[in-house]
Amino acid sequence: MINPKKKLWRWGPIDGRPVYPDAWYVGMTANKKMFSPGWPANYSLYKGDRYSFVCDYDLLYKNGKTIFAKFILNDKFFIKSYQRWQAVAKKFAAINSKITPANLKKLNKDQLYKTILSWYKFYANEFWGLGLLPEIANFGGEVLLEEIVKAGLIPADKFVTVMEKLSAPEALSFYQNEERELIKLYLVKNQSSLTKALLKHQQKYYWLLNSYHATRVLPPSYFLKRLKKLSKSQARLKLGEINKFPKLAKLEKQRIIKKYNLSRQTLKVAQRLAFCIWWQDNRKSYIFQANHTIDVILRELAGRYKVNLEDLHYYNFNQIIRLGKDGYKLSIQQAKQHKAYFVVEWRPQAPTRYVFGSKAAKIFNKYQSDKKINQLTKLVGQPVSAGVARGRVRVILSPRQAGECKKGDILVTTMTSPDFIVAMRKAAAIVTDVGGLTSHAAIVSRELGIPCIVGTGLATRVLKTGDRVEVDANHGLVRKL
């Protein structure tokens, strides 16, 4: 379906299991109907609990550019789409809040089936159908902004900084919002009232470290532990930095536009791209809550139908719905094959296809390689957060290893996701195999103010933990020392 010899856009591998992102594929079909040409054909590839995604590179950016120009730069359509998204997100949060273990336990078999089906239809068609718009548009917005900036009189050594500043979101990420709210509690509340306030904060942000691999309910003690690491003066300083972030991002755009005499159109493209980057990131907060809901559903089904909960994470969601409807279960052999290799093939004009076992292994091996490459001493990638840093490499392939990262390490990974945040906050710089200007690593490294280079293609296969390197994110170079 996708020529493996052509240039591919890659996402991952990250920790992930099939049941969590399965709504994507229905969403991609709905998204194409609303925002043609939509996503190009793609594969989701699973080996055990590692998940990656591939599609044609040129077609992804071509489609993204068309969508950005057609829907994001169109003021009326853009405003209408975001207002609709706000309504969908609000409704989805309300639906999620009603799916609790206690509520599901009260339902009979038919009621449970209909509740699961209704929730999934809304999540797949409404949430993902609309929610995929900023993600694919970002690819096109990045290309369009780069073309405009290159056509201007920007010195070559300033190009990275200009792109970084122009594409920076002008609103806080959900992580920054959570941190700001937490610090404000710490500074305002006394010890007795802080305990009650932390419980409310926990109820709002219990999902913060969820992922496409697993979910957990964070206890109040998690948030209290974070606060205990800060003195009052450090807390005030951090709060000031967070509060200034949106204003500084906006001022930097205006300063660059004026300094290099860039057009109003350039500013509009930059602001819309920055907004879509923020929109895509904000979307994750709802995804993490949805993943919690998925696990609430799975636990109820596992108990009712005596199915291993771990196995249910390797079902697709239609199989989960069938389990709720008529007790359908994978055989022991099928579950074993799903866990070994599992591939999802999505095409714009065809039903989504699921492949597992040996057939999936053949497809997987066409598109993935983890062979080490020892002879290279220099890597080139896309700089997305300027600066230079030196340090010891810490290769982390899973956020479950985040605790291994030490203060000042150079974090090297395939790509980052929100559950990498613990390691990212300790890193002196970040280097990834995949990603671009709008990737998670790019967004967070700018928030943290550390150098970051993405899209090296080979970092995790060339570098090993303990290597001393220099990360020059002014020029996109990683050099072994």
Helices and strands as residue ranges (DSSP letters): E 8-15, H 23-34, E 42-47, E 50-56, H 57-67, I 68-72, H 75-98, H 101-106, H 109-121, I 122-128, H 129-131, H 133-151, G 156-158, H 159-167, H 174-188, H 191-205, H 220-228, H 232-259, H 264-305, H 309-312, H 317-326, H 332-340, E 341-347, E 350-356, H 358-367, E 378-380, E 382-385, E 388-395, G 399-404, E 410-413, G 418-420, H 421-426, E 429-432, H 440-448, E 452-454, H 459-462, E 468-472, E 477-480
